[in-house]
Amino acid sequence: MYKAVFLDMDGTLLRSDHSVSEETIKTIKTLTAKGIPVILVSARPLNAVVPTFRRLDLPVHTPVITLNGSYIVENGQPVFQAMIPLETTTQVTEQVRPFKATIAYYLQREWYSEVKDAWTDHEQKIMDVPIEVGPIGRLVEGWSARKIGPNKMMVMSEPANIAIIQQHLRSLYNGRLNIYPSKATYLEVMDTRGSKSNGVRFVSERLGIAPTEIVAMGDNYNDIEMIQFAGKGVAMGNAPDDIKAIADYVTDTNNNDGVRKALEKFFDL
C-alpha cells in the first residue's frame, strides 16, 4: 500500500500553460482527505511553488521540496538546505562565461543574475520576487557577509549549448556538484546534497514512510533518481525515452491528465 506521493511540477503536474486540471485537483484533494500526503518536488524556488500549493489546497503542514531538493520547507519554515560554496560559485561562473549562456543564482526565496535578458525575463513570469542584478563579485561579497551561498545555479541557453556546458562542467566537477538538465534549455547546478532524491528521502524519513510506500512522478533528467528511489516510479508520457526506460510505469502526458490517471490507478480511486 502506498502512503505518499511526490510530484514534480513542470512537465508533470503542470500542463504546458502552467495550469493544473480541475480533475487532477479533485483527485489530489481526495488523496489528502484520506491522509495521504501529496508533496511537490520542484526545481523552482519556493515563491514559484506556493501558488500551485495553494491551488491544490494542500494542508499547511505539508512539506515542500524546492530548488531540486536544496531547500525544503515545512509549516513555512526551512528544515533543510544545501548551499554551493562561494568559491565554487565563482569558479563555475567563470567556467560558463566563455559560452553564450545566462546564469541565475537562487537563494531560498531570492534570485540573482549578472544580467537581465530574455532568459531572466521568462523566469520572472513565475517569480513574485524581482531579480537582483549585479556582477558576481558584488553578489558573492553580499552573500559572504551573510555567511550564505546559493542553493542552486541555473544555466540557461540553447539546447546544443547546454549539452556542451553540461559536458564541460561535469568533466571538472563530477562528484563535487550535482549537474543535470531540468529541460533542454536549463542546466541545474547544486551541491551534492541537493537533489530531488535526497529531498524525497529526507521528507519520507521525517514522515516515517519507507521508499517502497512512495509513488513519485517526473518527466526529466533531474527526476531520474527520485523515480528510481520510489517504490513506484512513474514517468510521464511526455518524458524522454531514456526516462521512461528507468520508470516502473509510464502514464499519459502532462497535458492529458497523466498525474490523475496514475494516481487513480495506484490508489484505486
N, C-alpha and C positions, 0 to 999 in steps of 0.2 A: 504494500500500500504506500502510495506517495504522499508525503506530508508537507511539501513546499514546492513552490515554482519560482524559478529565477528567469527573468525575461530581459534579453537585450531589447533596446528600443528601436533605433534607426534600422530600417530594413527588416525588422522582425515584428515588434508590436505596432510600430507606426507605419501607416501607409505612406506612399510617396509624397502625399501632401502634408505629412506630419500629423495626420489625424488618427484617431482610433475609432473603429466602427462601433455603433451602438450595441450590436450583437456581442462583440468581444467584451465591451464594458459590462454588459449584463452577465456574461459568463464569469468574468473575474469577480464581480460582486457576489455571485453565487458561491464561488470558492471561499472568499474571505468570510462570508457569513457562516461557512462550515468550520471556520477556524484554521483554514489552510492559508498560510502567508504567501502572498504574491509579491516578489521582491524585484524591483527594477535594477538592472545592471547595465550601466551605460558608459560610453567614452565621454559623454557630455559632462560638463560641470554641474554642480547641484542646482544652480539657478535655472538651467535649461531642462532639468528633470522635474522640478517641483510642479509646473503646470500640468504635466501628464499625471503625476502622483495625485494631484487634487482632482483631475478629471476622472480618474478611476475610483475616487472616493476611498482610497486605501486607509486603513486605520492609522492614526497619527503616530503610533509607536513602531510602525513597520520600518525596518532598516532600508536605507537607500545606498546602493553601491555606485559611486560616480568615478569619473576620470580613470576608467579602466581598472577599478579596484584600488586606486591610490588614495581615495578619500571616501570614507564610509561614515554615514551619519545615522543616528538613531535617536528618536524623540527630539530632533532638531539639534542634537549635539554630536560633535565628531567623536567617534570611538576608535578610529584607526586612520592613519595617513602615512604614506611613504613619499619622501621627497628626493629629488635629484640633487646631489651635492653641487654647490655653486661653481666649483672649479670645473666639474664635468659639464654643467650647463653652458659655461663659456666655451669649453672645448668643442662641444657638439655644434654650437652656433658657428664657430669658426670653420668647422669641417663642412658645414652645409653652405656656407657663404659663397663658395665658387659656383654653386649650382643656382639655377634660376628658381628659387623657392622662397616661400614666406614661412616664418616660424611664429607660432602663437605659444605663449607660456601661460599655463593655468595653475593658479594657486588658490585652493579652497574655492571661494566664490568670486575670485578676481581673475582678470586675464590681461595679458600684455603682449605687445609686439614691437619690433623696431620700426615697423611701417604700418600705414593704414592703406589698404588697397582692396581690390575686388575680392580677394580671398577672405580678408578680415571683415569686409562689409557683409559677405554672405553669412559668416558666423555670427555677426552682430544681430542678425534677424532672430536668432534663437536665444540670445543673451539679454537679460534685463539689466546688466551692468555694463556701462560704457567701457570700451577698451582703453587701456593706458598705453600711450605710445612714447617710446624713448630708446636711446641707444642702450645696448646690452650692458655696457659698463655702468651706466647710471642705474639701470634696473637691478643689477647684481649688488650694487652698493646699498640700495634701499633694502633689499632682501637680507643682506648681511647684517645690517643694523637691527633688523627684526629677528635675526637668528632663524631664518626660514628659507626654504628654496621651493622651486616649482614642483607641484605634484606630477605635472605632465608637460611635455613639449609636443607640439603637433606641427609637423612639416607639411606644407600644402603646396602642391604643384601638379603639373600634368602627369597622367599615369606612367608614361615611359620614363619620365624624370624621377618619379617617386621610386620606381623599381631600381634605378641606378643608385639613388641616395640610400635606399634600404641596404643594398648590397655593400655599399661603401661603409656605412655606419656599423653594420654587423661585422665587417672584417676588422673593425677597430674595437668594438665594444661588446662582442659576443661573450655572454656570461657575466657582464658587468651592467648591462642595461637590457630591459625588455624592449624590443623594436619590432613592430609589425603594423601592417596597414589595417585601418578600420574600413576603408573603401579605397577605390583605385587612386584617388587624388589626395588621400590623407595618410601620413605615416606617423604612428603614435610612438613616443619615446618615454619610458618610465624607468624608475628604479626597479631592480629585480623583485622587490617585494610587492610591487604594484602590478597586478594582473587580475583579470576577471576571475580566474580560477582560484587565486588566493583570496579574493574578496568573497567568493561563494563559500569557500572553506571556512573563512573567519566567521561569517554570519551564521552558517549552518551549525558550527560548533557552539556559538552563543545561544542558538535556539535548541540545541540538543537533538539535532536531526542528522542522521547518517547520510553519507553520499548516496547510498542505494535507495534512499527515500526521497530523492530530489529529481524533479524534472527541470531541465534547463534548455532554453531555446535561443538560437542565434543564427546569424547569416553570413558572418565574415571571419577573417583570419584571426582577429582579436578575440573571437568566441571559441576557437578550437579547444583550448584547454578546459574551458568551462563545460563545453559539450561532452568532452571525454571524462571529466570529473563526475558528472551527474550519473545517477542510476539509470536515467532515461535521457539521453542526449538527443535533442531534436534540431535538425537543420531545416531552414526554410526552403520552400520551393524555388525561391529566387537566389539562393546561395550558389557560389561556385561549385563545380562538380567535386573538387577535392575536399570541400567542407562536407558535402553530402556523404562522401565516401567514409568519413570517420564517425558519422552520426549513427545512432541506433534506429532512428526513424526520420523520414523526410515528410514534412507536412506541405500544405499548399503555400502559395506565395503570401507575402505581407499585404499585398493589395487584394487578396481573395480570402481573407479571414483565416490564414494559416494557423495563427495562435489559437483562435477559438476552436478550430476543428481539432487540433491536437489536445487541448485541454478537455474537450468533451470526450475524446477517445480514451484518454488515460485516467480520467476521473469519473467515467460513466455518468456524464451529465445528460 
